[in-house]
Amino acid sequence: KLQLGYSHDVDLDVPEGLTVETPDQTTIIISGIDRQSVGQFAAEIRRWRKPEPYKGKGIRYSDETVVIKETKKK
């Protein structure tokens, strides 16, 4: 179960051959033998809450950098 800011928890079934660990509240580690299935499952998790461009909130990969847009100035 993941709490992603929705009114309900998000339940995802872990595919066979993958292990998912959460060392702390904001980190998810997905590991397995098949690199394609690891990436596919990571993309499924990320699809629920993509990083938004103004504050950078959301689920991102460890090596990903989010370009923050500038807000309108008065």
PQR file of N, CA, C, O and H, with PARSE charges and radii, in Angstrom:
ATOM      1  N   LYS A   1       0.837  -1.186   0.000 -0.4000 1.5000
ATOM      2  CA  LYS A   1       0.000   0.000   0.000 -0.0000 2.0000
ATOM      3  C   LYS A   1       0.875   1.240   0.000  0.5500 1.7000
ATOM      4  O   LYS A   1       1.859   1.326   0.735 -0.5500 1.4000
ATOM      5  N   LEU A   2       0.507   2.185  -0.824 -0.4000 1.5000
ATOM      6  CA  LEU A   2       1.230   3.443  -0.893 -0.0000 2.0000
ATOM      7  C   LEU A   2       0.276   4.584  -0.586  0.5500 1.7000
ATOM      8  O   LEU A   2      -0.862   4.589  -1.054 -0.5500 1.4000
ATOM      9  H   LEU A   2      -0.292   2.116  -1.421  0.4000 1.0000
ATOM     10  N   GLN A   3       0.729   5.536   0.187 -0.4000 1.5000
ATOM     11  CA  GLN A   3      -0.055   6.734   0.463 -0.0000 2.0000
ATOM     12  C   GLN A   3       0.531   7.850  -0.387  0.5500 1.7000
ATOM     13  O   GLN A   3       1.610   8.367  -0.098 -0.5500 1.4000
ATOM     14  H   GLN A   3       1.654   5.532   0.567  0.4000 1.0000
ATOM     15  N   LEU A   4      -0.195   8.214  -1.442 -0.4000 1.5000
ATOM     16  CA  LEU A   4       0.336   9.148  -2.426 -0.0000 2.0000
ATOM     17  C   LEU A   4      -0.419  10.466  -2.462  0.5500 1.7000
ATOM     18  O   LEU A   4      -0.328  11.201  -3.445 -0.5500 1.4000
ATOM     19  H   LEU A   4      -1.072   7.794  -1.676  0.4000 1.0000
ATOM     20  N   GLY A   5      -1.157  10.777  -1.414 -0.4000 1.5000
ATOM     21  CA  GLY A   5      -1.859  12.047  -1.374 -0.0000 2.0000
ATOM     22  C   GLY A   5      -3.281  11.976  -1.885  0.5500 1.7000
ATOM     23  O   GLY A   5      -3.956  13.003  -1.964 -0.5500 1.4000
ATOM     24  H   GLY A   5      -1.230  10.180  -0.615  0.4000 1.0000
ATOM     25  N   TYR A   6      -3.750  10.804  -2.229 -0.4000 1.5000
ATOM     26  CA  TYR A   6      -5.139  10.642  -2.635 -0.0000 2.0000
ATOM     27  C   TYR A   6      -5.986  10.351  -1.405  0.5500 1.7000
ATOM     28  O   TYR A   6      -5.454  10.159  -0.311 -0.5500 1.4000
ATOM     29  H   TYR A   6      -3.202   9.970  -2.165  0.4000 1.0000
ATOM     30  N   SER A   7      -7.299  10.320  -1.582 -0.4000 1.5000
ATOM     31  CA  SER A   7      -8.186  10.034  -0.466 -0.0000 2.0000
ATOM     32  C   SER A   7      -8.161   8.553  -0.090  0.5500 1.7000
ATOM     33  O   SER A   7      -8.715   8.161   0.937 -0.5500 1.4000
ATOM     34  H   SER A   7      -7.731  10.476  -2.471  0.4000 1.0000
ATOM     35  N   HIS A   8      -7.524   7.739  -0.914 -0.4000 1.5000
ATOM     36  CA  HIS A   8      -7.436   6.303  -0.662 -0.0000 2.0000
ATOM     37  C   HIS A   8      -5.984   5.853  -0.821  0.5500 1.7000
ATOM     38  O   HIS A   8      -5.183   6.518  -1.479 -0.5500 1.4000
ATOM     39  H   HIS A   8      -7.074   8.057  -1.749  0.4000 1.0000
ATOM     40  N   ASP A   9      -5.660   4.717  -0.210 -0.4000 1.5000
ATOM     41  CA  ASP A   9      -4.332   4.130  -0.391 -0.0000 2.0000
ATOM     42  C   ASP A   9      -4.271   3.443  -1.751  0.5500 1.7000
ATOM     43  O   ASP A   9      -5.276   2.927  -2.240 -0.5500 1.4000
ATOM     44  H   ASP A   9      -6.310   4.177   0.324  0.4000 1.0000
ATOM     45  N   VAL A  10      -3.106   3.438  -2.349 -0.4000 1.5000
ATOM     46  CA  VAL A  10      -2.911   2.811  -3.654 -0.0000 2.0000
ATOM     47  C   VAL A  10      -2.322   1.426  -3.425  0.5500 1.7000
ATOM     48  O   VAL A  10      -1.242   1.294  -2.848 -0.5500 1.4000
ATOM     49  H   VAL A  10      -2.289   3.857  -1.952  0.4000 1.0000
ATOM     50  N   ASP A  11      -3.034   0.390  -3.879 -0.4000 1.5000
ATOM     51  CA  ASP A  11      -2.566  -0.986  -3.753 -0.0000 2.0000
ATOM     52  C   ASP A  11      -1.966  -1.427  -5.081  0.5500 1.7000
ATOM     53  O   ASP A  11      -2.622  -1.354  -6.119 -0.5500 1.4000
ATOM     54  H   ASP A  11      -3.910   0.498  -4.347  0.4000 1.0000
ATOM     55  N   LEU A  12      -0.728  -1.883  -5.046 -0.4000 1.5000
ATOM     56  CA  LEU A  12      -0.066  -2.401  -6.238 -0.0000 2.0000
ATOM     57  C   LEU A  12       0.436  -3.806  -5.944  0.5500 1.7000
ATOM     58  O   LEU A  12       1.030  -4.055  -4.895 -0.5500 1.4000
ATOM     59  H   LEU A  12      -0.194  -1.942  -4.203  0.4000 1.0000
ATOM     60  N   ASP A  13       0.195  -4.724  -6.875 -0.4000 1.5000
ATOM     61  CA  ASP A  13       0.693  -6.087  -6.735 -0.0000 2.0000
ATOM     62  C   ASP A  13       2.115  -6.149  -7.278  0.5500 1.7000
ATOM     63  O   ASP A  13       2.372  -5.747  -8.413 -0.5500 1.4000
ATOM     64  H   ASP A  13      -0.288  -4.522  -7.727  0.4000 1.0000
ATOM     65  N   VAL A  14       3.035  -6.654  -6.466 -0.4000 1.5000
ATOM     66  CA  VAL A  14       4.434  -6.768  -6.876 -0.0000 2.0000
ATOM     67  C   VAL A  14       4.565  -7.972  -7.805  0.5500 1.7000
ATOM     68  O   VAL A  14       4.169  -9.077  -7.435 -0.5500 1.4000
ATOM     69  H   VAL A  14       2.826  -6.981  -5.544  0.4000 1.0000
ATOM     70  N   PRO A  15       5.114  -7.776  -9.009 -0.5600 1.5000
ATOM     71  CA  PRO A  15       5.284  -8.902  -9.933  0.2800 2.0000
ATOM     72  C   PRO A  15       6.242  -9.951  -9.371  0.5500 1.7000
ATOM     73  O   PRO A  15       7.076  -9.665  -8.512 -0.5500 1.4000
ATOM     74  N   GLU A  16       6.099 -11.157  -9.875 -0.4000 1.5000
ATOM     75  CA  GLU A  16       6.952 -12.259  -9.432 -0.0000 2.0000
ATOM     76  C   GLU A  16       8.398 -11.993  -9.848  0.5500 1.7000
ATOM     77  O   GLU A  16       8.652 -11.555 -10.970 -0.5500 1.4000
ATOM     78  H   GLU A  16       5.422 -11.390 -10.573  0.4000 1.0000
ATOM     79  N   GLY A  17       9.328 -12.253  -8.965 -0.4000 1.5000
ATOM     80  CA  GLY A  17      10.737 -12.056  -9.265 -0.0000 2.0000
ATOM     81  C   GLY A  17      11.281 -10.706  -8.836  0.5500 1.7000
ATOM     82  O   GLY A  17      12.479 -10.454  -8.964 -0.5500 1.4000
ATOM     83  H   GLY A  17       9.122 -12.609  -8.053  0.4000 1.0000
ATOM     84  N   LEU A  18      10.421  -9.833  -8.330 -0.4000 1.5000
ATOM     85  CA  LEU A  18      10.863  -8.516  -7.872 -0.0000 2.0000
ATOM     86  C   LEU A  18      10.742  -8.429  -6.359  0.5500 1.7000
ATOM     87  O   LEU A  18       9.847  -9.029  -5.765 -0.5500 1.4000
ATOM     88  H   LEU A  18       9.447 -10.037  -8.227  0.4000 1.0000
ATOM     89  N   THR A  19      11.642  -7.681  -5.743 -0.4000 1.5000
ATOM     90  CA  THR A  19      11.532  -7.390  -4.318 -0.0000 2.0000
ATOM     91  C   THR A  19      11.453  -5.878  -4.158  0.5500 1.7000
ATOM     92  O   THR A  19      12.168  -5.128  -4.821 -0.5500 1.4000
ATOM     93  H   THR A  19      12.369  -7.194  -6.226  0.4000 1.0000
ATOM     94  N   VAL A  20      10.571  -5.449  -3.265 -0.4000 1.5000
ATOM     95  CA  VAL A  20      10.367  -4.025  -3.016 -0.0000 2.0000
ATOM     96  C   VAL A  20      10.670  -3.760  -1.557  0.5500 1.7000
ATOM     97  O   VAL A  20      10.122  -4.416  -0.672 -0.5500 1.4000
ATOM     98  H   VAL A  20       9.990  -6.059  -2.726  0.4000 1.0000
ATOM     99  N   GLU A  21      11.546  -2.795  -1.305 -0.4000 1.5000
ATOM    100  CA  GLU A  21      11.918  -2.424   0.061 -0.0000 2.0000
ATOM    101  C   GLU A  21      11.654  -0.935   0.250  0.5500 1.7000
ATOM    102  O   GLU A  21      11.767  -0.149  -0.691 -0.5500 1.4000
ATOM    103  H   GLU A  21      11.991  -2.262  -2.024  0.4000 1.0000
ATOM    104  N   THR A  22      11.303  -0.558   1.471 -0.4000 1.5000
ATOM    105  CA  THR A  22      11.138   0.852   1.811 -0.0000 2.0000
ATOM    106  C   THR A  22      11.966   1.152   3.051  0.5500 1.7000
ATOM    107  O   THR A  22      11.479   0.983   4.169 -0.5500 1.4000
ATOM    108  H   THR A  22      11.211  -1.196   2.235  0.4000 1.0000
ATOM    109  N   PRO A  23      13.226   1.600   2.873 -0.5600 1.5000
ATOM    110  CA  PRO A  23      14.077   1.894   4.023  0.2800 2.0000
ATOM    111  C   PRO A  23      13.557   3.064   4.854  0.5500 1.7000
ATOM    112  O   PRO A  23      13.743   3.087   6.071 -0.5500 1.4000
ATOM    113  N   ASP A  24      12.913   4.028   4.215 -0.4000 1.5000
ATOM    114  CA  ASP A  24      12.261   5.106   4.958 -0.0000 2.0000
ATOM    115  C   ASP A  24      10.994   5.501   4.212  0.5500 1.7000
ATOM    116  O   ASP A  24      10.655   4.902   3.191 -0.5500 1.4000
ATOM    117  H   ASP A  24      12.762   4.009   3.227  0.4000 1.0000
ATOM    118  N   GLN A  25      10.297   6.507   4.722 -0.4000 1.5000
ATOM    119  CA  GLN A  25       8.983   6.849   4.180 -0.0000 2.0000
ATOM    120  C   GLN A  25       9.031   7.390   2.762  0.5500 1.7000
ATOM    121  O   GLN A  25       8.041   7.293   2.037 -0.5500 1.4000
ATOM    122  H   GLN A  25      10.571   6.994   5.551  0.4000 1.0000
ATOM    123  N   THR A  26      10.135   7.947   2.357 -0.4000 1.5000
ATOM    124  CA  THR A  26      10.184   8.598   1.049 -0.0000 2.0000
ATOM    125  C   THR A  26      11.036   7.857   0.027  0.5500 1.7000
ATOM    126  O   THR A  26      11.288   8.390  -1.054 -0.5500 1.4000
ATOM    127  H   THR A  26      10.939   8.026   2.946  0.4000 1.0000
ATOM    128  N   THR A  27      11.481   6.658   0.332 -0.4000 1.5000
ATOM    129  CA  THR A  27      12.340   5.907  -0.583 -0.0000 2.0000
ATOM    130  C   THR A  27      11.738   4.533  -0.852  0.5500 1.7000
ATOM    131  O   THR A  27      11.314   3.835   0.069 -0.5500 1.4000
ATOM    132  H   THR A  27      11.276   6.224   1.209  0.4000 1.0000
ATOM    133  N   ILE A  28      11.706   4.157  -2.129 -0.4000 1.5000
ATOM    134  CA  ILE A  28      11.259   2.825  -2.532 -0.0000 2.0000
ATOM    135  C   ILE A  28      12.388   2.206  -3.346  0.5500 1.7000
ATOM    136  O   ILE A  28      12.849   2.804  -4.318 -0.5500 1.4000
ATOM    137  H   ILE A  28      12.050   4.724  -2.877  0.4000 1.0000
ATOM    138  N   ILE A  29      12.837   1.017  -2.960 -0.4000 1.5000
ATOM    139  CA  ILE A  29      13.889   0.320  -3.691 -0.0000 2.0000
ATOM    140  C   ILE A  29      13.274  -0.914  -4.340  0.5500 1.7000
ATOM    141  O   ILE A  29      12.736  -1.788  -3.660 -0.5500 1.4000
ATOM    142  H   ILE A  29      12.462   0.531  -2.170  0.4000 1.0000
ATOM    143  N   ILE A  30      13.363  -0.970  -5.668 -0.4000 1.5000
ATOM    144  CA  ILE A  30      12.839  -2.101  -6.432 -0.0000 2.0000
ATOM    145  C   ILE A  30      14.034  -2.837  -7.010  0.5500 1.7000
ATOM    146  O   ILE A  30      14.869  -2.234  -7.684 -0.5500 1.4000
ATOM    147  H   ILE A  30      13.800  -0.261  -6.220  0.4000 1.0000
ATOM    148  N   SER A  31      14.124  -4.138  -6.751 -0.4000 1.5000
ATOM    149  CA  SER A  31      15.247  -4.907  -7.284 -0.0000 2.0000
ATOM    150  C   SER A  31      14.742  -6.237  -7.821  0.5500 1.7000
ATOM    151  O   SER A  31      13.712  -6.755  -7.390 -0.5500 1.4000
ATOM    152  H   SER A  31      13.446  -4.627  -6.203  0.4000 1.0000
ATOM    153  N   GLY A  32      15.489  -6.770  -8.768 -0.4000 1.5000
ATOM    154  CA  GLY A  32      15.135  -8.040  -9.370 -0.0000 2.0000
ATOM    155  C   GLY A  32      16.141  -8.402 -10.445  0.5500 1.7000
ATOM    156  O   GLY A  32      17.040  -7.622 -10.760 -0.5500 1.4000
ATOM    157  H   GLY A  32      16.326  -6.349  -9.119  0.4000 1.0000
ATOM    158  N   ILE A  33      15.980  -9.592 -11.007 -0.4000 1.5000
ATOM    159  CA  ILE A  33      16.913 -10.074 -12.021 -0.0000 2.0000
ATOM    160  C   ILE A  33      16.625  -9.433 -13.374  0.5500 1.7000
ATOM    161  O   ILE A  33      17.551  -9.030 -14.078 -0.5500 1.4000
ATOM    162  H   ILE A  33      15.249 -10.226 -10.752  0.4000 1.0000
ATOM    163  N   ASP A  34      15.353  -9.336 -13.743 -0.4000 1.5000
ATOM    164  CA  ASP A  34      14.950  -8.827 -15.053 -0.0000 2.0000
ATOM    165  C   ASP A  34      14.873  -7.301 -15.025  0.5500 1.7000
ATOM    166  O   ASP A  34      13.990  -6.731 -14.385 -0.5500 1.4000
ATOM    167  H   ASP A  34      14.600  -9.664 -13.171  0.4000 1.0000
ATOM    168  N   ARG A  35      15.795  -6.648 -15.717 -0.4000 1.5000
ATOM    169  CA  ARG A  35      15.864  -5.190 -15.698 -0.0000 2.0000
ATOM    170  C   ARG A  35      14.615  -4.556 -16.309  0.5500 1.7000
ATOM    171  O   ARG A  35      14.172  -3.499 -15.859 -0.5500 1.4000
ATOM    172  H   ARG A  35      16.513  -7.112 -16.237  0.4000 1.0000
ATOM    173  N   GLN A  36      14.050  -5.194 -17.325 -0.4000 1.5000
ATOM    174  CA  GLN A  36      12.868  -4.648 -17.980 -0.0000 2.0000
ATOM    175  C   GLN A  36      11.674  -4.641 -17.032  0.5500 1.7000
ATOM    176  O   GLN A  36      10.930  -3.661 -16.995 -0.5500 1.4000
ATOM    177  H   GLN A  36      14.410  -6.052 -17.691  0.4000 1.0000
ATOM    178  N   SER A  37      11.474  -5.713 -16.264 -0.4000 1.5000
ATOM    179  CA  SER A  37      10.333  -5.766 -15.351 -0.0000 2.0000
ATOM    180  C   SER A  37      10.524  -4.817 -14.171  0.5500 1.7000
ATOM    181  O   SER A  37       9.546  -4.289 -13.642 -0.5500 1.4000
ATOM    182  H   SER A  37      12.078  -6.509 -16.294  0.4000 1.0000
ATOM    183  N   VAL A  38      11.781  -4.590 -13.747 -0.4000 1.5000
ATOM    184  CA  VAL A  38      12.047  -3.613 -12.686 -0.0000 2.0000
ATOM    185  C   VAL A  38      11.660  -2.220 -13.168  0.5500 1.7000
ATOM    186  O   VAL A  38      10.991  -1.473 -12.454 -0.5500 1.4000
ATOM    187  H   VAL A  38      12.576  -5.019 -14.177  0.4000 1.0000
ATOM    188  N   GLY A  39      12.082  -1.875 -14.377 -0.4000 1.5000
ATOM    189  CA  GLY A  39      11.749  -0.567 -14.935 -0.0000 2.0000
ATOM    190  C   GLY A  39      10.267  -0.400 -15.178  0.5500 1.7000
ATOM    191  O   GLY A  39       9.722   0.686 -14.981 -0.5500 1.4000
ATOM    192  H   GLY A  39      12.625  -2.482 -14.957  0.4000 1.0000
ATOM    193  N   GLN A  40       9.605  -1.470 -15.608 -0.4000 1.5000
ATOM    194  CA  GLN A  40       8.167  -1.414 -15.859 -0.0000 2.0000
ATOM    195  C   GLN A  40       7.397  -1.171 -14.572  0.5500 1.7000
ATOM    196  O   GLN A  40       6.467  -0.364 -14.548 -0.5500 1.4000
ATOM    197  H   GLN A  40      10.048  -2.352 -15.768  0.4000 1.0000
ATOM    198  N   PHE A  41       7.776  -1.862 -13.502 -0.4000 1.5000
ATOM    199  CA  PHE A  41       7.083  -1.692 -12.227 -0.0000 2.0000
ATOM    200  C   PHE A  41       7.364  -0.304 -11.644  0.5500 1.7000
ATOM    201  O   PHE A  41       6.475   0.311 -11.056 -0.5500 1.4000
ATOM    202  H   PHE A  41       8.531  -2.517 -13.521  0.4000 1.0000
ATOM    203  N   ALA A  42       8.593   0.189 -11.804 -0.4000 1.5000
ATOM    204  CA  ALA A  42       8.917   1.542 -11.341 -0.0000 2.0000
ATOM    205  C   ALA A  42       8.095   2.577 -12.101  0.5500 1.7000
ATOM    206  O   ALA A  42       7.659   3.570 -11.519 -0.5500 1.4000
ATOM    207  H   ALA A  42       9.315  -0.311 -12.282  0.4000 1.0000
ATOM    208  N   ALA A  43       7.882   2.354 -13.384 -0.4000 1.5000
ATOM    209  CA  ALA A  43       7.070   3.271 -14.182 -0.0000 2.0000
ATOM    210  C   ALA A  43       5.607   3.225 -13.749  0.5500 1.7000
ATOM    211  O   ALA A  43       4.927   4.251 -13.768 -0.5500 1.4000
ATOM    212  H   ALA A  43       8.236   1.547 -13.857  0.4000 1.0000
ATOM    213  N   GLU A  44       5.112   2.043 -13.358 -0.4000 1.5000
ATOM    214  CA  GLU A  44       3.737   1.929 -12.867 -0.0000 2.0000
ATOM    215  C   GLU A  44       3.549   2.732 -11.586  0.5500 1.7000
ATOM    216  O   GLU A  44       2.536   3.410 -11.418 -0.5500 1.4000
ATOM    217  H   GLU A  44       5.665   1.209 -13.343  0.4000 1.0000
ATOM    218  N   ILE A  45       4.525   2.657 -10.683 -0.4000 1.5000
ATOM    219  CA  ILE A  45       4.435   3.421  -9.438 -0.0000 2.0000
ATOM    220  C   ILE A  45       4.496   4.912  -9.742  0.5500 1.7000
ATOM    221  O   ILE A  45       3.730   5.697  -9.183 -0.5500 1.4000
ATOM    222  H   ILE A  45       5.348   2.106 -10.820  0.4000 1.0000
ATOM    223  N   ARG A  46       5.402   5.296 -10.622 -0.4000 1.5000
ATOM    224  CA  ARG A  46       5.595   6.714 -10.938 -0.0000 2.0000
ATOM    225  C   ARG A  46       4.378   7.301 -11.636  0.5500 1.7000
ATOM    226  O   ARG A  46       4.104   8.494 -11.499 -0.5500 1.4000
ATOM    227  H   ARG A  46       6.023   4.657 -11.076  0.4000 1.0000
ATOM    228  N   ARG A  47       3.647   6.482 -12.380 -0.4000 1.5000
ATOM    229  CA  ARG A  47       2.477   6.963 -13.106 -0.0000 2.0000
ATOM    230  C   ARG A  47       1.409   7.529 -12.172  0.5500 1.7000
ATOM    231  O   ARG A  47       0.619   8.378 -12.585 -0.5500 1.4000
ATOM    232  H   ARG A  47       3.870   5.514 -12.491  0.4000 1.0000
ATOM    233  N   TRP A  48       1.375   7.075 -10.932 -0.4000 1.5000
ATOM    234  CA  TRP A  48       0.377   7.558  -9.981 -0.0000 2.0000
ATOM    235  C   TRP A  48       0.620   9.001  -9.559  0.5500 1.7000
ATOM    236  O   TRP A  48      -0.334   9.736  -9.305 -0.5500 1.4000
ATOM    237  H   TRP A  48       2.017   6.386 -10.596  0.4000 1.0000
ATOM    238  N   ARG A  49       1.888   9.419  -9.481 -0.4000 1.5000
ATOM    239  CA  ARG A  49       2.180  10.780  -9.011 -0.0000 2.0000
ATOM    240  C   ARG A  49       3.475  11.260  -9.668  0.5500 1.7000
ATOM    241  O   ARG A  49       4.554  11.151  -9.085 -0.5500 1.4000
ATOM    242  H   ARG A  49       2.663   8.821  -9.687  0.4000 1.0000
ATOM    243  N   LYS A  50       3.357  11.790 -10.886 -0.4000 1.5000
ATOM    244  CA  LYS A  50       4.538  12.281 -11.603 -0.0000 2.0000
ATOM    245  C   LYS A  50       5.032  13.571 -10.952  0.5500 1.7000
ATOM    246  O   LYS A  50       4.241  14.294 -10.346 -0.5500 1.4000
ATOM    247  H   LYS A  50       2.481  11.878 -11.360  0.4000 1.0000
ATOM    248  N   PRO A  51       6.322  13.872 -11.067 -0.5600 1.5000
ATOM    249  CA  PRO A  51       6.827  15.130 -10.512  0.2800 2.0000
ATOM    250  C   PRO A  51       6.197  16.316 -11.238  0.5500 1.7000
ATOM    251  O   PRO A  51       6.216  16.391 -12.466 -0.5500 1.4000
ATOM    252  N   GLU A  52       5.642  17.237 -10.461 -0.4000 1.5000
ATOM    253  CA  GLU A  52       5.002  18.376 -11.097 -0.0000 2.0000
ATOM    254  C   GLU A  52       6.026  19.491 -11.299  0.5500 1.7000
ATOM    255  O   GLU A  52       6.961  19.609 -10.507 -0.5500 1.4000
ATOM    256  H   GLU A  52       5.627  17.176  -9.463  0.4000 1.0000
ATOM    257  N   PRO A  53       5.874  20.312 -12.341 -0.5600 1.5000
ATOM    258  CA  PRO A  53       6.951  21.202 -12.762  0.2800 2.0000
ATOM    259  C   PRO A  53       7.154  22.456 -11.917  0.5500 1.7000
ATOM    260  O   PRO A  53       8.174  23.126 -12.081 -0.5500 1.4000
ATOM    261  N   TYR A  54       6.238  22.801 -11.027 -0.4000 1.5000
ATOM    262  CA  TYR A  54       6.371  24.055 -10.295 -0.0000 2.0000
ATOM    263  C   TYR A  54       7.001  23.883  -8.918  0.5500 1.7000
ATOM    264  O   TYR A  54       7.761  24.746  -8.478 -0.5500 1.4000
ATOM    265  H   TYR A  54       5.409  22.256 -10.894  0.4000 1.0000
ATOM    266  N   LYS A  55       6.700  22.797  -8.241 -0.4000 1.5000
ATOM    267  CA  LYS A  55       7.308  22.553  -6.928 -0.0000 2.0000
ATOM    268  C   LYS A  55       8.203  21.323  -6.921  0.5500 1.7000
ATOM    269  O   LYS A  55       9.041  21.176  -6.032 -0.5500 1.4000
ATOM    270  H   LYS A  55       6.083  22.097  -8.599  0.4000 1.0000
ATOM    271  N   GLY A  56       8.039  20.441  -7.898 -0.4000 1.5000
ATOM    272  CA  GLY A  56       8.857  19.239  -7.968 -0.0000 2.0000
ATOM    273  C   GLY A  56       8.340  18.104  -7.112  0.5500 1.7000
ATOM    274  O   GLY A  56       9.028  17.098  -6.941 -0.5500 1.4000
ATOM    275  H   GLY A  56       7.359  20.561  -8.621  0.4000 1.0000
ATOM    276  N   LYS A  57       7.132  18.246  -6.566 -0.4000 1.5000
ATOM    277  CA  LYS A  57       6.566  17.175  -5.752 -0.0000 2.0000
ATOM    278  C   LYS A  57       6.166  16.010  -6.644  0.5500 1.7000
ATOM    279  O   LYS A  57       5.765  16.202  -7.792 -0.5500 1.4000
ATOM    280  H   LYS A  57       6.573  19.064  -6.705  0.4000 1.0000
ATOM    281  N   GLY A  58       6.278  14.815  -6.114 -0.4000 1.5000
ATOM    282  CA  GLY A  58       5.879  13.630  -6.858 -0.0000 2.0000
ATOM    283  C   GLY A  58       6.914  12.535  -6.731  0.5500 1.7000
ATOM    284  O   GLY A  58       7.898  12.671  -6.004 -0.5500 1.4000
ATOM    285  H   GLY A  58       6.604  14.658  -5.182  0.4000 1.0000
ATOM    286  N   ILE A  59       6.681  11.449  -7.445 -0.4000 1.5000
ATOM    287  CA  ILE A  59       7.596  10.310  -7.417 -0.0000 2.0000
ATOM    288  C   ILE A  59       8.577  10.473  -8.564  0.5500 1.7000
ATOM    289  O   ILE A  59       8.178  10.644  -9.716 -0.5500 1.4000
ATOM    290  H   ILE A  59       5.882  11.339  -8.035  0.4000 1.0000
ATOM    291  N   ARG A  60       9.866  10.420  -8.244 -0.4000 1.5000
ATOM    292  CA  ARG A  60      10.891  10.520  -9.279 -0.0000 2.0000
ATOM    293  C   ARG A  60      11.908   9.416  -9.084  0.5500 1.7000
ATOM    294  O   ARG A  60      12.032   8.846  -7.999 -0.5500 1.4000
ATOM    295  H   ARG A  60      10.191  10.281  -7.308  0.4000 1.0000
ATOM    296  N   TYR A  61      12.638   9.120 -10.160 -0.4000 1.5000
ATOM    297  CA  TYR A  61      13.707   8.139 -10.087 -0.0000 2.0000
ATOM    298  C   TYR A  61      14.893   8.749  -9.351  0.5500 1.7000
ATOM    299  O   TYR A  61      14.993   9.971  -9.241 -0.5500 1.4000
ATOM    300  H   TYR A  61      12.537   9.583 -11.040  0.4000 1.0000
ATOM    301  N   SER A  62      15.789   7.909  -8.847 -0.4000 1.5000
ATOM    302  CA  SER A  62      16.901   8.409  -8.034 -0.0000 2.0000
ATOM    303  C   SER A  62      17.863   9.277  -8.843  0.5500 1.7000
ATOM    304  O   SER A  62      18.460  10.204  -8.297 -0.5500 1.4000
ATOM    305  H   SER A  62      15.708   6.916  -8.936  0.4000 1.0000
ATOM    306  N   ASP A  63      18.022   8.992 -10.128 -0.4000 1.5000
ATOM    307  CA  ASP A  63      18.957   9.767 -10.941 -0.0000 2.0000
ATOM    308  C   ASP A  63      18.277  10.856 -11.760  0.5500 1.7000
ATOM    309  O   ASP A  63      18.917  11.474 -12.611 -0.5500 1.4000
ATOM    310  H   ASP A  63      17.537   8.238 -10.572  0.4000 1.0000
ATOM    311  N   GLU A  64      16.998  11.100 -11.521 -0.4000 1.5000
ATOM    312  CA  GLU A  64      16.235  12.058 -12.303 -0.0000 2.0000
ATOM    313  C   GLU A  64      16.318  13.453 -11.679  0.5500 1.7000
ATOM    314  O   GLU A  64      16.248  13.604 -10.460 -0.5500 1.4000
ATOM    315  H   GLU A  64      16.478  10.598 -10.830  0.4000 1.0000
ATOM    316  N   THR A  65      16.467  14.456 -12.525 -0.4000 1.5000
ATOM    317  CA  THR A  65      16.397  15.835 -12.054 -0.0000 2.0000
ATOM    318  C   THR A  65      15.175  16.483 -12.682  0.5500 1.7000
ATOM    319  O   THR A  65      14.937  16.342 -13.882 -0.5500 1.4000
ATOM    320  H   THR A  65      16.524  14.333 -13.516  0.4000 1.0000
ATOM    321  N   VAL A  66      14.407  17.189 -11.877 -0.4000 1.5000
ATOM    322  CA  VAL A  66      13.195  17.837 -12.345 -0.0000 2.0000
ATOM    323  C   VAL A  66      13.512  19.313 -12.563  0.5500 1.7000
ATOM    324  O   VAL A  66      13.992  19.993 -11.657 -0.5500 1.4000
ATOM    325  H   VAL A  66      14.601  17.303 -10.902  0.4000 1.0000
ATOM    326  N   VAL A  67      13.242  19.799 -13.763 -0.4000 1.5000
ATOM    327  CA  VAL A  67      13.456  21.210 -14.060 -0.0000 2.0000
ATOM    328  C   VAL A  67      12.259  21.979 -13.513  0.5500 1.7000
ATOM    329  O   VAL A  67      11.123  21.755 -13.931 -0.5500 1.4000
ATOM    330  H   VAL A  67      12.851  19.247 -14.499  0.4000 1.0000
ATOM    331  N   ILE A  68      12.520  22.880 -12.581 -0.4000 1.5000
ATOM    332  CA  ILE A  68      11.456  23.647 -11.943 -0.0000 2.0000
ATOM    333  C   ILE A  68      11.153  24.876 -12.797  0.5500 1.7000
ATOM    334  O   ILE A  68      12.049  25.652 -13.126 -0.5500 1.4000
ATOM    335  H   ILE A  68      13.443  23.062 -12.241  0.4000 1.0000
ATOM    336  N   LYS A  69       9.873  25.043 -13.152 -0.4000 1.5000
ATOM    337  CA  LYS A  69       9.463  26.207 -13.923 -0.0000 2.0000
ATOM    338  C   LYS A  69       9.340  27.410 -13.000  0.5500 1.7000
ATOM    339  O   LYS A  69       9.096  27.269 -11.802 -0.5500 1.4000
ATOM    340  H   LYS A  69       9.144  24.413 -12.885  0.4000 1.0000
ATOM    341  N   GLU A  70       9.509  28.576 -13.567 -0.4000 1.5000
ATOM    342  CA  GLU A  70       9.359  29.797 -12.792 -0.0000 2.0000
ATOM    343  C   GLU A  70       7.884  30.184 -12.782  0.5500 1.7000
ATOM    344  O   GLU A  70       7.205  30.084 -13.804 -0.5500 1.4000
ATOM    345  H   GLU A  70       9.707  28.691 -14.540  0.4000 1.0000
ATOM    346  N   THR A  71       7.391  30.626 -11.627 -0.4000 1.5000
ATOM    347  CA  THR A  71       5.991  31.026 -11.522 -0.0000 2.0000
ATOM    348  C   THR A  71       5.821  32.446 -12.031  0.5500 1.7000
ATOM    349  O   THR A  71       6.796  33.175 -12.213 -0.5500 1.4000
ATOM    350  H   THR A  71       7.943  30.707 -10.797  0.4000 1.0000
ATOM    351  N   LYS A  72       4.569  32.833 -12.261 -0.4000 1.5000
ATOM    352  CA  LYS A  72       4.286  34.189 -12.726 -0.0000 2.0000
ATOM    353  C   LYS A  72       4.608  35.190 -11.631  0.5500 1.7000
ATOM    354  O   LYS A  72       4.358  34.937 -10.452 -0.5500 1.4000
ATOM    355  H   LYS A  72       3.777  32.241 -12.114  0.4000 1.0000
ATOM    356  N   LYS A  73       5.154  36.309 -12.020 -0.4000 1.5000
ATOM    357  CA  LYS A  73       5.466  37.376 -11.074 -0.0000 2.0000
ATOM    358  C   LYS A  73       4.443  38.491 -11.244  0.5500 1.7000
ATOM    359  O   LYS A  73       3.982  38.766 -12.352 -0.5500 1.4000
ATOM    360  H   LYS A  73       5.357  36.514 -12.978  0.4000 1.0000
ATOM    361  N   LYS A  74       4.097  39.123 -10.137 -0.4000 1.5000
ATOM    362  CA  LYS A  74       3.130  40.226 -10.219 -0.0000 2.0000
ATOM    363  C   LYS A  74       3.788  41.497 -10.690  0.5500 1.7000
ATOM    364  O   LYS A  74       3.124  42.526 -10.816 -0.5500 1.4000
ATOM    365  H   LYS A  74       4.471  38.899  -9.237  0.4000 1.0000
TER
END
